[in-house]
Amino acid sequence: MSTHLFDAAPGAHQAANLPPAFPDRAPRGTAGSLRRWQEEALAAYFEREPRDFLAAATPGAGKTTFALRLAKELLARGTVERVTVVAPTDHLKRQWAEAAERVAIHLNPVFKNSDGWLGRHWHGAALTYAQVGVDAALHKRLTESAKTLVILDEVHHGGDALSWGDAMRESFGNATRRLLLTGTPFRSDTAPIPFVSYAPDADGIRTSMSDYSYGYRRALEDGVVRPVLFMVYSGAMRWRTSAGEEMSASLGEATTKDITAQAWRTALSPEGDWIPAVLQAADQRLTEVRRHVPDAGGLVIASDKTTARAYAKRLEVITGEPATVVLSDEKEASDRIADYSAGTSRWLVAVRMVSEGVDVPRLCVGVYATNASTPLFFAQAIGRFVRARKRGESASVFLPNVPVLLKLAEQLELERDHALDRPSDDDMSGALDEDALTAANRQDKASEALTLDGAFQALGSDAKFDRVLYDGGEFGFEAEVGSEEELDFLGLPGLLEPDQVRDLLRHRQAKQQRRGKGRVAPPSAPAPTRQPVHDLPLHKRIKEQRSLLNDLVGLWAHRTNAPHGSVHAELRRICGGPAVAQASPEQLQARIDLLRKRING
């Protein structure tokens, strides 16, 4: 029986007015209301209008906007009469309902299974996977009572090996349309995801088939997401094992898996000096970013409630203001996240609440202070920082020097499909349901007996700045916390183009190397292959010189706290010649040479 929930449906013209999450960040070439990828995905959908459509888009790209635009269009055409959204958490279903309300789609985020039916004033409901799993028969009846579009957010949560997968198939098997969304299109087990199509690759491995994909690299080129700098910290650790043996090791040194796990746990202990030093450094970085992005915020992802509260107390000592603490997926926690997102306070501390899908666009600085190490958890955590609002924003995430985390950081830009036929020893171990995500804050099984024993005791730790990972390269050498070398990297301007970030990192590394401190330089990202400047056509030669001059002016302006315009004016006064736009190659080169001498001097 159809409930005709869209009797007074707005016309399709209203669907066209749905804005992107941040309209000013739509890349060039897009329409006025949608980003280019969202237009492409909609075109791909309406070209075939399939029953199932899997859209894989990097976190922060605007999947919610795309899905609601599609829902609005299908409602206006009469293709569907109801919309059901299924999300991983209570907070996310409320977030979906609020976003839908802004485009006149009324979703009930507080629908309980005991309610039985939706009122006619609703266009549908926002549910959690757990809620569907409890009473699949009810949701099957609701789905079949009207022509229903089911939006499965972060659909990788519903593998067949989990009870949720069976419930999803029963509940939504007869839905009119199903839209599957994911920002991390892989599972760490080999259970097939309901309603996802699989096909063998060249090696015969069955992998998921996305109907539309929008990866991090393309989103970065479009300016839709921020580039990420990983600020890596090492240090010496001391601890006592459950057997009473005192041990020591340094983060990042080659050692066994168990020793690495214990050293990592020691670093994260609130009683040591490592985490306070890293929190202090992260707050310094946040202060620098806030010079250019006044409402920029920071997030500390903690392993458990006890350490989260301890980190919050430490941040209050550092900043003089209380940090927002989020410990569980309850309404009060959701309200705290919403208040933090709408405010301008500095720090948010969470255990796992902000690991997936939660939209806090002002987060620019993060501290990865958890021992969760699955690719899924890491991708979701970093996804909280990459959502761009305006051009030039970057994200800075502070990491302990742990090999598994550095490998994940280096692979940030890789796109992976969900493979069904991986060998059992594949490196993507663990499952992805809610219980497994909670358990992700524990060490791998090989180390659990050592790291989780109640007799384990962290005895002491200290922190050292290690290096910066950015765009596949490594920059900087080991330096003492609080040293000028560390501050050079913490003090990068808060608004820079990706190429400017890379150039400044090279400059800072060269400056550090000239001081003769630190270890041998790690290999940095190779510079783009360029023709020698003098071999270029004149217009390209001038363009190269202007770009280099602007980079150097930005560096000098940041060091001297002088406006860019003042630096350019002084260069004209000393070197002569007109403004940059009218300057000859020789005049530009004279200014470049003068700035280089100052910077190097």
C-alpha positions as CSV (number, residue, x, y, z in Angstrom):
1,M,0.0,0.0,0.0
2,S,1.5,3.4,-1.0
3,T,1.3,6.1,1.6
4,H,1.7,8.9,-1.0
5,L,4.0,10.8,1.2
6,F,4.9,13.2,-1.5
7,D,1.4,14.4,-2.4
8,A,2.6,18.0,-2.4
9,A,6.0,17.3,-3.8
10,P,8.0,20.3,-4.9
11,G,8.8,20.4,-8.5
12,A,12.1,19.3,-10.1
13,H,13.2,23.0,-10.3
14,Q,13.7,22.9,-6.5
15,A,16.0,20.0,-6.8
16,A,18.2,22.1,-9.0
17,N,18.6,24.7,-6.2
18,L,20.3,22.2,-3.9
19,P,23.7,23.8,-3.1
20,P,27.0,22.0,-2.6
21,A,28.3,21.7,1.0
22,F,30.6,24.7,0.3
23,P,29.6,26.4,-3.0
24,D,32.7,28.6,-3.1
25,R,34.9,25.5,-3.4
26,A,33.2,24.0,-6.4
27,P,36.0,23.6,-9.0
28,R,36.0,25.6,-12.2
29,G,33.8,24.3,-14.9
30,T,31.0,23.3,-12.6
31,A,27.4,24.5,-12.6
32,G,26.4,27.1,-10.1
33,S,24.9,24.6,-7.6
34,L,26.9,21.4,-7.9
35,R,30.5,20.4,-8.0
36,R,31.7,18.8,-11.2
37,W,31.9,15.3,-9.7
38,Q,28.4,15.5,-8.4
39,E,27.1,16.5,-11.8
40,E,29.0,13.6,-13.4
41,A,27.7,11.1,-10.8
42,L,24.1,12.3,-11.4
43,A,24.6,12.1,-15.2
44,A,25.9,8.5,-14.8
45,Y,22.9,7.6,-12.6
46,F,20.2,9.0,-14.9
47,E,21.9,7.6,-18.0
48,R,20.9,4.1,-16.8
49,E,18.7,4.7,-13.7
50,P,19.8,1.4,-12.2
51,R,18.1,-0.2,-9.2
52,D,21.5,-0.2,-7.4
53,F,24.1,2.5,-7.7
54,L,27.4,2.5,-5.8
55,A,29.2,5.9,-5.5
56,A,32.6,5.9,-3.9
57,A,33.8,9.4,-3.1
58,T,36.7,10.4,-0.8
59,P,35.7,11.8,2.7
60,G,34.8,15.4,2.5
61,A,33.9,15.4,-1.2
62,G,30.1,16.0,-0.6
63,K,28.4,12.6,-0.8
64,T,25.5,13.8,1.3
65,T,24.8,16.7,-1.2
66,F,24.9,14.3,-4.2
67,A,22.6,11.8,-2.5
68,L,20.0,14.4,-1.5
69,R,20.0,15.9,-4.9
70,L,19.4,12.5,-6.4
71,A,16.6,11.8,-3.8
72,K,15.0,15.2,-4.6
73,E,15.0,14.4,-8.3
74,L,13.5,10.9,-7.9
75,L,10.8,12.3,-5.5
76,A,9.9,15.1,-7.9
77,R,9.6,12.6,-10.8
78,G,7.4,10.3,-8.8
79,T,10.0,7.5,-9.3
80,V,9.9,7.0,-5.5
81,E,7.6,8.2,-2.7
82,R,9.7,7.6,0.4
83,V,13.4,8.0,1.3
84,T,15.1,5.8,3.9
85,V,18.6,6.7,5.0
86,V,20.7,4.1,6.9
87,A,23.9,5.4,8.7
88,P,26.4,3.8,11.0
89,T,25.6,6.0,14.1
90,D,22.9,8.0,15.8
91,H,24.8,11.2,15.3
92,L,25.1,10.6,11.6
93,K,21.4,9.9,11.1
94,R,20.6,13.2,12.8
95,Q,23.1,14.9,10.6
96,W,21.4,13.4,7.5
97,A,18.0,14.5,8.8
98,E,19.2,18.1,9.3
99,A,20.8,18.2,5.8
100,A,17.6,16.8,4.2
101,E,15.5,19.3,6.1
102,R,17.3,22.2,4.4
103,V,16.1,20.9,1.0
104,A,12.5,20.2,2.2
105,I,12.9,16.4,2.6
106,H,11.5,15.6,6.0
107,L,13.3,12.6,7.5
108,N,12.5,11.4,11.0
109,P,15.8,10.8,12.9
110,V,14.1,9.6,16.1
111,F,12.0,6.9,14.6
112,K,11.9,3.8,16.9
113,N,11.2,0.3,15.8
114,S,8.4,0.3,18.4
115,D,6.7,3.2,16.5
116,G,5.7,0.7,13.8
117,W,4.7,3.3,11.1
118,L,5.7,6.7,9.9
119,G,3.2,9.6,9.9
120,R,2.2,11.0,6.6
121,H,4.0,14.3,7.3
122,W,7.3,12.5,6.9
123,H,9.1,11.7,3.6
124,G,11.0,8.9,5.3
125,A,13.3,8.1,8.2
126,A,17.0,8.1,9.1
127,L,18.0,4.8,10.8
128,T,21.1,3.1,12.0
129,Y,22.4,-0.3,10.7
130,A,22.0,-1.6,14.2
131,Q,18.3,-0.5,14.3
132,V,17.6,-2.3,11.0
133,G,19.4,-5.4,12.3
134,V,17.1,-5.6,15.3
135,D,13.8,-5.9,13.3
136,A,14.4,-6.6,9.7
137,A,10.8,-7.7,9.2
138,L,9.5,-4.3,10.3
139,H,11.7,-2.4,7.9
140,K,10.9,-4.8,5.1
141,R,7.2,-4.0,5.6
142,L,7.9,-0.2,5.7
143,T,10.0,-0.5,2.5
144,E,7.4,-2.4,0.6
145,S,4.5,-0.1,1.7
146,A,5.7,2.7,-0.7
147,K,8.1,3.1,-3.6
148,T,11.2,3.6,-1.6
149,L,14.7,5.0,-2.2
150,V,17.1,3.5,0.3
151,I,20.4,5.4,0.9
152,L,23.0,3.2,2.5
153,D,25.6,5.5,3.9
154,E,29.1,3.9,4.4
155,V,27.6,0.7,3.0
156,H,30.8,-1.3,3.8
157,H,29.3,-1.8,7.3
158,G,26.9,-4.4,5.9
159,G,29.0,-7.5,4.9
160,D,27.2,-10.8,4.6
161,A,29.3,-12.3,7.4
162,L,27.7,-9.8,9.8
163,S,24.1,-9.9,11.1
164,W,23.6,-6.5,9.6
165,G,24.2,-7.9,6.1
166,D,21.4,-10.4,6.4
167,A,19.1,-7.8,7.8
168,M,19.9,-5.4,5.0
169,R,19.0,-8.0,2.4
170,E,15.7,-8.8,4.1
171,S,14.8,-5.2,4.8
172,F,15.6,-3.6,1.5
173,G,15.7,-6.4,-1.0
174,N,12.4,-5.2,-2.6
175,A,13.3,-1.4,-2.5
176,T,12.5,0.5,-5.6
177,R,15.9,2.1,-5.7
178,R,19.1,1.7,-3.6
179,L,21.9,4.3,-3.5
180,L,25.1,2.9,-1.9
181,L,27.6,5.4,-0.6
182,T,31.1,4.9,0.8
183,G,34.2,7.0,1.5
184,T,36.3,4.0,2.1
185,P,35.3,1.4,-0.5
186,F,36.9,-1.6,1.1
187,R,36.3,-4.0,4.0
188,S,39.1,-5.6,5.9
189,D,37.4,-9.0,5.7
190,T,36.2,-10.9,2.6
191,A,32.5,-10.8,3.3
192,P,30.5,-9.4,0.3
193,I,28.7,-6.2,0.8
194,P,24.9,-6.4,0.1
195,F,23.7,-5.0,-3.2
196,V,27.3,-4.4,-4.4
197,S,28.4,-6.0,-7.7
198,Y,31.7,-7.9,-8.0
199,A,33.7,-8.9,-11.0
200,P,37.1,-10.7,-11.4
201,D,40.1,-8.6,-12.0
202,A,43.1,-9.6,-14.1
203,D,44.3,-12.0,-11.4
204,G,40.9,-13.5,-11.0
205,I,40.2,-11.8,-7.7
206,R,36.6,-10.7,-7.3
207,T,36.5,-7.0,-6.6
208,S,33.7,-4.5,-6.0
209,M,32.5,-2.5,-9.0
210,S,31.7,1.2,-8.3
211,D,29.3,2.9,-10.6
212,Y,31.1,6.2,-10.0
213,S,34.4,6.9,-8.1
214,Y,35.9,10.2,-7.0
215,G,39.2,9.7,-5.3
216,Y,41.4,11.8,-3.0
217,R,43.9,12.7,-5.7
218,R,41.3,14.1,-8.1
219,A,39.5,15.9,-5.2
220,L,42.8,17.5,-4.2
221,E,43.4,18.7,-7.7
222,D,39.8,20.1,-7.8
223,G,40.4,21.9,-4.5
224,V,37.5,20.0,-2.9
225,V,39.7,18.5,-0.1
226,R,42.8,19.8,1.7
227,P,46.3,18.4,1.4
228,V,47.6,16.8,4.6
229,L,50.9,17.3,6.3
230,F,51.8,14.5,8.7
231,M,54.0,15.8,11.5
232,V,55.9,12.8,12.8
233,Y,57.3,12.5,16.3
234,S,59.7,9.9,17.7
235,G,61.3,9.7,21.2
236,A,62.7,7.3,23.8
237,M,60.2,5.1,25.8
238,R,60.6,3.1,29.1
239,W,58.1,0.7,30.5
240,R,57.7,-2.3,32.8
241,T,56.2,-5.5,31.4
242,S,53.6,-7.7,33.1
243,A,56.6,-10.0,34.1
244,G,58.2,-7.1,35.9
245,E,61.0,-6.6,33.4
246,E,62.0,-3.0,32.6
247,M,62.4,-2.3,28.9
248,S,63.2,0.7,26.7
249,A,63.0,1.5,23.0
250,S,62.7,4.4,20.7
251,L,59.7,5.0,18.5
252,G,60.6,4.3,14.9
253,E,63.6,2.1,15.5
254,A,63.6,-1.3,13.8
255,T,62.4,-3.8,16.4
256,T,59.8,-6.5,16.9
257,K,56.1,-6.0,16.6
258,D,55.5,-6.5,20.3
259,I,58.2,-4.0,21.3
260,T,56.8,-1.5,18.9
261,A,53.4,-1.9,20.3
262,Q,54.6,-1.5,23.9
263,A,56.6,1.6,23.0
264,W,53.6,3.0,21.2
265,R,51.4,2.5,24.2
266,T,54.0,4.1,26.4
267,A,54.1,7.2,24.2
268,L,50.3,7.6,24.5
269,S,50.4,7.4,28.3
270,P,49.2,10.7,29.9
271,E,51.8,10.2,32.7
272,G,54.8,10.5,30.3
273,D,56.3,13.5,28.6
274,W,55.7,12.4,25.0
275,I,52.0,13.1,24.6
276,P,52.1,16.4,26.5
277,A,54.9,17.6,24.2
278,V,53.0,16.6,21.1
279,L,49.8,18.2,22.3
280,Q,51.9,21.4,23.0
281,A,53.3,21.2,19.4
282,A,49.9,20.6,17.9
283,D,48.5,23.6,19.7
284,Q,51.4,25.8,18.4
285,R,50.5,24.6,14.9
286,L,46.8,25.4,15.5
287,T,47.8,28.9,16.7
288,E,49.7,29.4,13.4
289,V,46.8,28.1,11.3
290,R,44.3,30.4,13.2
291,R,46.3,33.5,12.1
292,H,44.8,32.8,8.7
293,V,41.8,30.6,9.5
294,P,40.4,32.2,12.7
295,D,37.9,29.4,13.6
296,A,40.3,26.5,12.9
297,G,39.9,23.7,15.3
298,G,41.9,20.7,16.5
299,L,40.9,17.1,17.2
300,V,42.6,14.6,19.4
301,I,41.6,11.0,18.7
302,A,42.2,9.0,22.0
303,S,42.2,5.3,22.7
304,D,39.8,5.2,25.7
305,K,37.8,7.4,28.0
306,T,40.4,7.7,30.7
307,T,43.1,9.0,28.4
308,A,40.7,11.2,26.6
309,R,39.8,13.0,29.8
310,A,43.5,13.2,30.7
311,Y,44.4,14.7,27.3
312,A,41.6,17.3,27.7
313,K,43.0,18.4,31.1
314,R,46.5,18.8,29.6
315,L,45.0,20.8,26.7
316,E,43.3,23.1,29.2
317,V,46.6,23.7,30.9
318,I,48.2,24.5,27.6
319,T,45.5,26.7,26.1
320,G,43.7,28.2,29.2
321,E,40.4,27.0,27.9
322,P,38.5,23.8,28.3
323,A,38.4,21.2,25.5
324,T,35.2,19.6,24.3
325,V,35.2,15.9,25.3
326,V,33.1,13.4,23.3
327,L,33.1,9.9,24.8
328,S,30.1,8.0,23.3
329,D,27.5,7.8,20.6
330,E,24.7,9.4,22.7
331,K,22.5,12.4,22.1
332,E,24.5,14.5,24.5
333,A,27.7,13.6,22.6
334,S,26.0,14.6,19.3
335,D,25.0,17.9,20.8
336,R,28.6,18.5,21.9
337,I,29.9,17.9,18.4
338,A,27.3,20.2,16.9
339,D,28.1,23.0,19.4
340,Y,31.8,22.6,18.8
341,S,31.3,22.6,15.0
342,A,29.3,25.8,15.2
343,G,31.7,27.5,17.6
344,T,35.2,28.8,17.6
345,S,36.8,27.0,20.5
346,R,40.2,25.3,20.0
347,W,40.1,21.6,20.8
348,L,37.8,18.6,20.6
349,V,38.9,15.2,22.2
350,A,37.1,12.0,21.2
351,V,37.5,8.3,21.5
352,R,35.8,7.1,18.3
353,M,32.8,9.4,17.9
354,V,34.4,11.4,15.2
355,S,36.0,8.6,13.2
356,E,33.5,8.4,10.4
357,G,31.2,10.7,8.5
358,V,30.9,13.4,11.1
359,D,31.0,16.8,9.5
360,V,33.1,19.3,11.4
361,P,34.6,21.3,8.5
362,R,36.7,23.7,10.7
363,L,39.0,20.8,11.9
364,C,42.4,21.6,10.6
365,V,44.8,20.1,13.1
366,G,44.7,16.5,14.5
367,V,46.6,14.4,16.9
368,Y,46.4,10.6,16.3
369,A,46.7,9.5,19.9
370,T,45.1,6.1,19.5
371,N,46.7,2.6,18.8
372,A,44.0,1.8,16.2
373,S,45.9,0.8,13.1
374,T,43.4,-0.7,10.6
375,P,43.4,1.0,7.1
376,L,39.7,1.7,7.5
377,F,40.0,3.4,10.9
378,F,43.0,5.4,9.7
379,A,41.3,6.5,6.5
380,Q,38.1,7.5,8.4
381,A,40.1,9.4,11.0
382,I,42.2,11.4,8.5
383,G,38.9,12.0,6.6
384,R,37.8,14.3,9.4
385,F,40.5,16.8,8.5
386,V,40.4,17.0,4.7
387,R,37.1,18.8,4.0
388,A,38.1,22.2,2.4
389,R,36.1,25.4,2.8
390,K,38.3,27.8,0.9
391,R,41.4,27.8,-1.3
392,G,44.7,27.3,0.4
393,E,43.6,25.5,3.5
394,S,45.7,22.5,4.6
395,A,45.5,19.9,7.3
396,S,48.2,19.0,9.8
397,V,48.0,15.6,11.6
398,F,50.5,14.6,14.3
399,L,51.5,11.0,14.3
400,P,53.8,8.8,16.5
401,N,56.7,7.3,14.5
402,V,55.1,3.9,14.2
403,P,55.8,2.0,10.9
404,V,52.2,0.9,10.3
405,L,50.9,4.4,10.6
406,L,53.6,5.9,8.4
407,K,52.8,3.3,5.8
408,L,49.1,4.2,6.0
409,A,50.0,7.9,5.7
410,E,52.1,7.3,2.6
411,Q,49.3,5.4,1.0
412,L,46.6,8.0,1.7
413,E,46.1,8.8,-2.0
414,L,45.7,5.2,-3.1
415,E,42.2,4.0,-4.1
416,R,41.2,0.5,-3.2
417,D,38.4,-1.7,-4.2
418,H,36.8,-4.3,-1.9
419,A,38.3,-7.7,-2.8
420,L,36.6,-11.0,-1.9
421,D,39.3,-13.5,-2.6
422,R,42.3,-12.2,-0.7
423,P,44.5,-14.7,1.0
424,S,43.9,-15.0,4.7
425,D,47.3,-13.3,5.5
426,D,46.4,-10.1,3.6
427,D,47.6,-7.1,5.5
428,M,44.0,-5.8,5.9
429,S,43.2,-7.7,9.0
430,G,40.1,-7.3,11.2
431,A,36.4,-6.6,10.6
432,L,34.5,-3.4,10.1
433,D,31.3,-3.8,12.1
434,E,30.5,-1.6,15.1
435,D,32.1,-4.1,17.6
436,A,35.2,-4.3,15.5
437,L,35.6,-0.6,15.2
438,T,35.4,-0.3,19.0
439,A,37.9,-3.1,19.2
440,A,40.2,-1.2,16.8
441,N,41.5,0.7,19.7
442,R,43.3,-2.4,20.9
443,Q,46.6,-3.8,19.6
444,D,46.8,-6.6,17.1
445,K,46.2,-10.0,18.7
446,A,49.9,-10.8,18.7
447,S,50.5,-7.9,21.1
448,E,47.3,-7.8,23.2
449,A,48.7,-10.1,25.9
450,L,51.6,-7.7,26.4
451,T,50.0,-4.3,26.0
452,L,46.7,-4.8,27.6
453,D,47.8,-6.7,30.8
454,G,46.9,-4.7,33.9
455,A,50.5,-5.0,35.2
456,F,51.9,-3.1,32.2
457,Q,53.3,0.2,33.5
458,A,54.6,3.2,31.4
459,L,57.7,4.5,33.3
460,G,58.7,7.4,31.1
461,S,58.8,8.9,27.7
462,D,60.1,11.9,25.8
463,A,59.4,13.4,22.4
464,K,61.4,14.5,19.5
465,F,60.3,16.1,16.2
466,D,61.2,13.5,13.5
467,R,60.0,14.7,10.1
468,V,57.1,15.8,8.0
469,L,55.4,13.6,5.4
470,Y,53.8,15.4,2.6
471,D,52.7,14.4,-1.0
472,G,54.8,11.3,-1.0
473,G,57.9,13.0,0.3
474,E,59.8,13.4,3.6
475,F,61.1,16.7,4.9
476,G,63.2,17.7,7.8
477,F,65.5,15.9,10.3
478,E,65.2,14.9,13.9
479,A,65.2,17.9,16.3
480,E,64.5,18.6,19.9
481,V,61.0,19.7,20.9
482,G,60.9,23.5,21.2
483,S,63.9,24.0,19.0
484,E,64.1,26.4,16.2
485,E,64.2,23.5,13.7
486,E,60.9,22.2,15.0
487,L,59.3,25.6,15.1
488,D,60.3,26.2,11.4
489,F,57.9,23.4,10.5
490,L,55.2,24.1,13.0
491,G,55.1,27.7,11.8
492,L,54.2,27.1,8.2
493,P,51.5,29.6,7.2
494,G,47.9,28.4,7.5
495,L,46.9,29.3,4.0
496,L,49.1,28.0,1.2
497,E,48.6,26.3,-2.2
498,P,49.9,22.7,-2.4
499,D,52.9,23.7,-4.5
500,Q,53.8,26.4,-2.0
501,V,53.6,24.0,0.9
502,R,56.1,21.7,-0.9
503,D,58.4,24.6,-1.7
504,L,58.4,25.9,1.8
505,L,59.1,22.5,3.2
506,R,62.1,22.2,1.0
507,H,63.2,25.7,2.1
508,R,62.8,24.7,5.8
509,Q,64.7,21.5,5.3
510,A,67.5,23.2,3.5
511,K,67.7,25.8,6.3
512,Q,67.8,23.1,8.9
513,Q,70.6,21.2,7.0
514,R,72.7,24.4,6.8
515,R,72.6,24.7,10.6
516,G,74.3,21.3,10.6
517,K,71.9,19.7,13.0
518,G,70.0,16.4,12.7
519,R,70.5,13.2,10.9
520,V,71.1,12.6,7.2
521,A,68.3,14.1,5.2
522,P,65.6,11.7,4.1
523,P,64.7,11.6,0.4
524,S,62.2,14.4,-0.3
525,A,59.5,14.6,-2.9
526,P,61.2,15.0,-6.3
527,A,60.7,18.5,-7.8
528,P,58.6,18.6,-11.0
529,T,60.8,18.2,-14.0
530,R,61.2,21.6,-15.6
531,Q,63.1,23.1,-18.5
532,P,65.9,25.4,-17.5
533,V,64.4,28.8,-17.2
534,H,66.5,30.4,-19.9
535,D,65.4,27.7,-22.4
536,L,61.7,28.5,-21.9
537,P,59.7,30.8,-24.2
538,L,59.6,34.3,-22.8
539,H,56.1,34.2,-21.4
540,K,56.7,30.9,-19.7
541,R,60.0,32.1,-18.3
542,I,58.3,35.2,-16.8
543,K,55.6,33.0,-15.4
544,E,58.1,30.7,-13.7
545,Q,60.0,33.7,-12.2
546,R,56.8,35.4,-10.9
547,S,55.8,32.1,-9.3
548,L,59.2,31.7,-7.6
549,L,59.3,35.3,-6.5
550,N,55.8,35.1,-4.9
551,D,56.9,31.9,-3.0
552,L,60.0,33.7,-1.7
553,V,58.0,36.8,-0.8
554,G,55.5,34.6,1.1
555,L,58.4,33.0,3.0
556,W,60.1,36.3,3.9
557,A,56.7,37.9,4.8
558,H,56.0,35.1,7.2
559,R,59.4,35.3,8.8
560,T,59.3,39.1,9.3
561,N,55.5,39.4,9.9
562,A,55.4,42.0,7.1
563,P,52.6,42.3,4.5
564,H,53.3,40.8,1.1
565,G,52.8,44.2,-0.5
566,S,55.4,45.8,1.8
567,V,58.0,43.2,0.8
568,H,57.2,43.7,-2.9
569,A,57.5,47.5,-2.5
570,E,60.8,47.2,-0.7
571,L,62.2,45.0,-3.5
572,R,61.1,47.6,-6.1
573,R,62.8,50.3,-4.1
574,I,66.1,48.4,-3.8
575,C,66.2,46.7,-7.2
576,G,64.3,49.3,-9.2
577,G,61.8,48.6,-12.0
578,P,58.0,48.5,-12.2
579,A,55.5,46.3,-10.4
580,V,55.7,42.5,-10.9
581,A,53.1,42.5,-13.6
582,Q,55.2,44.8,-15.8
583,A,58.7,43.7,-14.7
584,S,61.2,42.2,-17.2
585,P,62.9,38.8,-16.6
586,E,66.1,40.6,-15.5
587,Q,64.2,42.8,-13.0
588,L,62.4,39.7,-11.6
589,Q,65.6,37.8,-11.3
590,A,67.3,40.6,-9.4
591,R,64.5,40.5,-6.8
592,I,64.7,36.7,-6.6
593,D,68.4,36.8,-6.0
594,L,68.1,39.5,-3.3
595,L,65.4,37.5,-1.4
596,R,67.4,34.3,-1.7
597,K,70.4,36.0,-0.1
598,R,68.2,37.3,2.8
599,I,66.6,34.0,3.4
600,N,69.8,32.1,3.3
601,G,71.7,34.7,5.3
